[in-house]
Each structure stands twice: as structure tokens, then as C-alpha cells.
Amino acid sequence: MSAQSSLKALADAALERAKPRTLFAQNEKKAAQYPHIAQKAGNLQHLIIELIRAWLFRIGEPEEDHYIVLDKCKSNPEAMEYFLKHARGEFDE
């Protein structure tokens, strides 16, 4: 299995495990109603994406495949929360 397909499978599995909707996703919708809060939510998302990017480097994923996970995180709050848990080491033993 290629690295790209294994990352895609991991991202798809994250979506299934993340139901019901997460607190992050609920707050993101509320933040959109208030511009100053929405800006802070955007900054937070950027920081989380960078944490996940650093984790991808740390685990040795090829840089050309990082976009698979990062794009999934940008478009899906549940996937972002799942990969953030990996980046924080919450699944490490």
C-alpha cells in the first residue's frame, strides 16, 4: 500500500470515528456569526494545521503527501481534531 493511499485510509477512518459532530465544529459555526471571533478561529485553525504539519514531518511522511491530510483537515473539522490528537501524542503508548 502506498503512503498516499494509507494516509487517505487513515483520514477516511478519522471521519467515521469522529461522529457525532465535535465541539470544535460547533464553535466554528458560532464564530462565523461574529467577525472578531471568526478571525480568532481562523488563526487557531492555522496553528492547528501547523502542528499537524510538524507531526507529519516527525513521523516521516513524505512531504509531497502532506497535502492529503492537511486538505482533509481544512475541509473537515472532525478530521482536524483526529489528526491533532495524533500530533499531541494522545494515541501513543
C-alpha positions as CSV (number, residue, x, y, z in Angstrom):
1,M,0.0,0.0,0.0
2,S,1.4,3.4,-0.9
3,A,1.9,6.2,1.6
4,Q,-0.7,8.2,-0.2
5,S,-3.4,5.6,0.0
6,S,-2.5,4.7,3.6
7,L,-2.9,8.4,4.6
8,K,-6.2,8.6,2.7
9,A,-7.4,5.5,4.5
10,L,-6.4,7.0,7.8
11,A,-8.2,10.2,7.0
12,D,-11.3,8.4,6.0
13,A,-11.2,6.3,9.2
14,A,-11.0,9.5,11.2
15,L,-14.2,10.7,9.7
16,E,-16.1,7.6,10.8
17,R,-14.7,7.7,14.3
18,A,-15.4,11.4,14.8
19,K,-19.2,11.2,14.8
20,P,-21.2,12.9,16.3
21,R,-20.1,16.4,15.4
22,T,-17.3,17.7,17.6
23,L,-17.2,20.7,19.9
24,F,-14.7,22.3,17.6
25,A,-17.1,22.2,14.6
26,Q,-20.0,23.6,16.7
27,N,-17.9,26.6,17.9
28,E,-16.6,27.2,14.4
29,K,-20.2,27.8,13.2
30,K,-20.9,30.2,16.1
31,A,-17.7,32.1,15.4
32,A,-18.7,32.8,11.8
33,Q,-21.6,35.0,13.1
34,Y,-19.1,37.3,14.9
35,P,-16.2,38.7,12.7
36,H,-13.7,39.2,15.6
37,I,-14.4,35.7,16.8
38,A,-14.2,34.3,13.3
39,Q,-10.7,35.8,12.9
40,K,-9.5,34.2,16.1
41,A,-11.0,30.8,14.9
42,G,-9.1,31.2,11.6
43,N,-5.8,31.9,13.5
44,L,-6.5,28.8,15.7
45,Q,-7.1,26.7,12.6
46,H,-3.8,27.9,11.1
47,L,-1.9,27.0,14.3
48,I,-3.5,23.5,14.4
49,I,-2.6,22.9,10.7
50,E,1.0,23.8,11.5
51,L,1.0,21.4,14.5
52,I,-0.3,18.6,12.3
53,R,2.3,19.5,9.6
54,A,5.1,19.3,12.1
55,W,3.8,15.9,13.2
56,L,3.7,14.6,9.6
57,F,7.4,15.6,9.4
58,R,8.2,14.0,12.7
59,I,6.6,10.6,11.7
60,G,8.5,10.7,8.4
61,E,5.6,11.1,6.0
62,P,6.9,12.3,2.5
63,E,6.3,16.0,2.2
64,E,4.6,15.6,-1.2
65,D,1.9,13.6,0.6
66,H,1.2,16.1,3.4
67,Y,-1.4,17.9,1.4
68,I,-3.7,14.8,1.6
69,V,-4.0,15.1,5.4
70,L,-3.8,18.9,5.5
71,D,-6.5,19.4,2.9
72,K,-8.8,16.9,4.7
73,C,-8.2,18.9,8.0
74,K,-9.0,22.2,6.3
75,S,-12.3,20.9,4.9
76,N,-13.4,18.7,7.8
77,P,-13.3,19.7,11.5
78,E,-13.6,16.1,12.7
79,A,-10.5,15.0,10.7
80,M,-8.6,18.0,12.1
81,E,-9.5,17.1,15.6
82,Y,-8.5,13.4,15.0
83,F,-5.1,14.3,13.5
84,L,-4.5,16.9,16.2
85,K,-4.8,14.1,18.8
86,H,-2.1,12.2,16.9
87,A,0.1,15.3,16.8
88,R,-0.3,15.8,20.5
89,G,0.6,12.1,21.1
90,E,-2.7,11.2,22.6
91,F,-2.7,7.8,20.8
92,D,0.9,7.0,21.6
93,E,1.5,4.3,24.1
